[in-house]
Amino acid sequence: MKKTFLFSVLMGMMVLFSTTSVFAGDKDIKGGGSPGAGFLNVGLGVGYYGDIPLFADYEFGITKDVTIGPAIGFGFGANWLSLGAKGRFYFDDFVNLNGKFDLYAGGTLGLIPVVNNHSDHYESGGLFLALNVGGRYHFTNRLGGFLDLSTGASSIGLSFRL
């Protein structure tokens, strides 16, 4: 059951994120960039249930400072899955940051449809709203690292410009 569940999650992530790369716009690395620009963010974190979750989200540039996109998370310790929409507002122009840094605040609204309490008893985790602040450092035009501090589950990982 666990292998089927994990395989389904991974396949869903691949389909979700492979279809979004066709919308990628210009290659401005600051913040949201411009409408159509995109980042794939993948990271590990510290979860609400005390586990180590794996997170992925994709940012679509709506304006120069605003991004939105799908988000997914999977907790390996408590075996939970989260699906949601994440939005960010970038403060780069307001605080005159160096060209390699991004600073943002935002939120995630989503659903945790499955939680396993370690006894193969699955239940619904319900709706959630998480607020977050974070930053990204661009190593290159296409690769960066991020730190995301959240009221839900905080994470650290890599950002790929698609």
NORGI-V786689 format. One record per backbone hydrogen bond with DSSP energy under -0.5 kcal/mol. NH is the residue of the N-H (numbers start at 1). CO is the residue of the C=O. If there is no record, write none. Layout:
nh:NH co:CO
nh:NH co:CO
This chain:
nh:5 co:1
nh:6 co:2
nh:7 co:3
nh:8 co:4
nh:9 co:5
nh:10 co:6
nh:11 co:7
nh:12 co:8
nh:13 co:9
nh:14 co:10
nh:15 co:11
nh:16 co:12
nh:17 co:13
nh:18 co:14
nh:19 co:15
nh:20 co:16
nh:21 co:17
nh:22 co:19
nh:23 co:20
nh:24 co:21
nh:32 co:64
nh:33 co:30
nh:33 co:64
nh:34 co:32
nh:36 co:61
nh:37 co:34
nh:39 co:59
nh:40 co:160
nh:41 co:39
nh:41 co:57
nh:42 co:158
nh:43 co:55
nh:44 co:156
nh:45 co:53
nh:46 co:154
nh:47 co:45
nh:47 co:51
nh:50 co:47
nh:53 co:51
nh:54 co:74
nh:55 co:43
nh:56 co:72
nh:57 co:41
nh:58 co:70
nh:59 co:39
nh:60 co:58
nh:60 co:68
nh:61 co:37
nh:61 co:59
nh:62 co:60
nh:62 co:66
nh:63 co:66
nh:67 co:88
nh:68 co:60
nh:69 co:86
nh:71 co:84
nh:72 co:56
nh:73 co:82
nh:74 co:54
nh:75 co:80
nh:76 co:52
nh:76 co:74
nh:79 co:75
nh:80 co:75
nh:81 co:114
nh:82 co:73
nh:83 co:111
nh:84 co:71
nh:85 co:109
nh:86 co:69
nh:87 co:107
nh:88 co:67
nh:89 co:105
nh:90 co:65
nh:91 co:103
nh:94 co:91
nh:95 co:91
nh:96 co:92
nh:97 co:92
nh:101 co:98
nh:102 co:136
nh:104 co:134
nh:105 co:89
nh:106 co:132
nh:107 co:87
nh:108 co:130
nh:109 co:85
nh:110 co:128
nh:111 co:83
nh:112 co:126
nh:113 co:111
nh:114 co:81
nh:115 co:123
nh:116 co:78
nh:116 co:79
nh:117 co:115
nh:117 co:121
nh:122 co:120
nh:123 co:115
nh:125 co:112
nh:126 co:112
nh:128 co:110
nh:130 co:108
nh:132 co:106
nh:133 co:149
nh:134 co:104
nh:135 co:147
nh:136 co:102
nh:137 co:145
nh:138 co:100
nh:139 co:137
nh:139 co:143
nh:140 co:143
nh:144 co:159
nh:145 co:137
nh:146 co:157
nh:147 co:135
nh:148 co:155
nh:149 co:133
nh:149 co:147
nh:150 co:148
nh:151 co:131
nh:154 co:46
nh:155 co:148
nh:156 co:44
nh:157 co:146
nh:158 co:42
nh:159 co:144
nh:160 co:40
nh:161 co:142
nh:161 co:159
nh:162 co:38
nh:162 co:160
